[in-house]
Amino acid sequence: MFKQLLQKNRDMIHGAFVINEEGNKVLFRYTMQLENINFNEFEGAINSLGLLLSEYYQQIINFSKL
């Protein structure tokens, strides 16, 4: 699972899958500067997350059951 998430990170332009300090949760991190953000950038971030979830939802669910 970890290897697959890291490989997917390589393919992403923005954002990344990360694991919390305890190693029991997968998070998606997308860093944006709030001072200059516009709606198109925010919408792009949400769309990117939606696409990633549609591709990797089963792996993320399986990881959550470990």
C-alpha positions in Angstrom: 0.0 0.0 0.0 2.7 2.5 1.0 4.6 1.8 -2.2 1.5 2.4 -4.4 0.8 5.7 -2.7 4.3 6.9 -3.1 4.2 5.9 -6.8 1.0 7.9 -7.2 2.7 10.9 -5.6 5.2 10.8 -8.3 2.5 11.2 -10.9 0.7 14.1 -9.2 1.5 17.7 -10.1 0.2 19.2 -6.9 -0.6 17.6 -3.5 0.5 14.3 -2.1 -0.6 11.3 -0.1 1.0 11.3 3.4 0.7 9.1 6.4 0.2 10.5 9.9 2.8 10.1 12.6 1.2 7.0 14.1 1.2 5.4 10.7 -2.5 4.5 10.9 -4.2 7.2 8.6 -3.7 8.2 5.0 -4.0 11.9 4.5 -4.0 14.0 1.3 -1.9 17.2 1.6 -2.4 20.0 -0.8 -0.5 23.2 0.0 -1.9 26.5 -1.2 -1.2 30.1 -0.3 -4.5 31.4 1.1 -3.6 35.1 0.7 -3.6 34.8 -3.1 -6.0 31.9 -3.8 -8.7 32.3 -6.3 -11.8 30.1 -7.0 -10.2 28.4 -10.0 -7.2 27.2 -7.9 -9.4 26.0 -5.1 -11.7 24.2 -7.6 -8.7 22.6 -9.3 -7.5 21.3 -5.9 -10.9 19.7 -5.2 -11.1 18.2 -8.6 -7.7 16.8 -8.3 -8.6 15.1 -5.0 -11.8 13.8 -6.5 -9.9 12.2 -9.4 -7.4 10.6 -7.0 -10.1 9.2 -4.8 -11.9 7.8 -7.8 -8.7 6.0 -8.9 -7.4 4.8 -5.5 -10.5 4.6 -3.2 -10.3 0.8 -2.9 -6.6 0.9 -1.9 -7.3 3.6 0.7 -10.2 1.7 2.1 -8.1 -1.5 2.3 -5.3 0.5 4.1 -7.9 1.8 6.6 -8.7 -1.8 7.6 -5.1 -2.7 8.6 
